[in-house]
Amino acid sequence: MSDIKWKDSASYRRGQTDRTPTVWMLRLSRDINITVLTGHIYAPDVWVMHCHPWFDTHELGLPDTATAEEAQRRRRAKPCR
């Protein structure tokens, strides 16, 4: 699992000075993507995970003050199904 490559997939406005990533994506195959993010419209204060094609939004139980690395580790500890 050491070759896992998370990609910053946040969108930024032109001229935005704070570019702290809040959305990370891991592409497991052409059809399977895992995304961890904070600031979701329905869960703004916690990290959530999307795991297409199995489910849309799953709270990871981490506050938004947790780091992206903590959220990514939590994702690996929870199965997608």
N, C-alpha and C positions, 0 to 999 in steps of 0.2 A: 504493500500500500504506500510505499514511500514515493512512488512516481505519480501520485495524485496531483493534478494541476488545477487549482481553483483560479477562475478568471474574474476580474473585476468587471461586472456588467452593469454598473450604475450609469445613468445618463446624467450629464452635467450641462448646465446652461453656459452659453458663451460668456466669458468674463467672470465666471464663478471662481472665487479664490480658494474656498475650502473644497478640496476634492478628496475628502475622506471617504473611502469606499463603504457603502452600506448594503450593496448587493453583490453576492458572489455566486458564480455558476460553475458547476462541474458537469461536463458532458461525458457520460459513461458510454454512450453509443449514439448513433444517428438519431434514435428515437427516444432515448432516455436521458433526461436532464434533471439534475438536482440543483435547486437554488436556495440559498439561505439569505435572508435579508432582515433589516430592521426598518421601522418606519412604514410598515404596511398600512394601508388605509383602514383595514378592519382590526388591526392589532398594532397600534402605533408605538406601544411601549415595551414590546418584547421582540425577540428574534423569532422568525417563523421560517418554515421550510416548505417548498413546493417540490414535488417529485412526480413530474409528468412521466408517464401517463397514469400513475396509480392514484394520486390524490392532489388536491389543489393547495390547501393551506393547512399546515399543522404547526401549532405553537411548540417551540423547543423548550419552553420553561426557563428561559434566560432573560433577564432584564435587558433593556436596550443599552445599558452601560457596559454589558459584557463585550469582550473583544470579538472580532471576526474569527480569530483562531479558536476561541472557546466555542463559538457557534458551529464552526466546521467540525470540531472534535465531537460535539454533541450529536451532530448529524450522523457521523460515522458510527456512533454508539446505538443509534435507533435504526431499525430496519425500515426500508421503504414501503413494504407491504403492510 
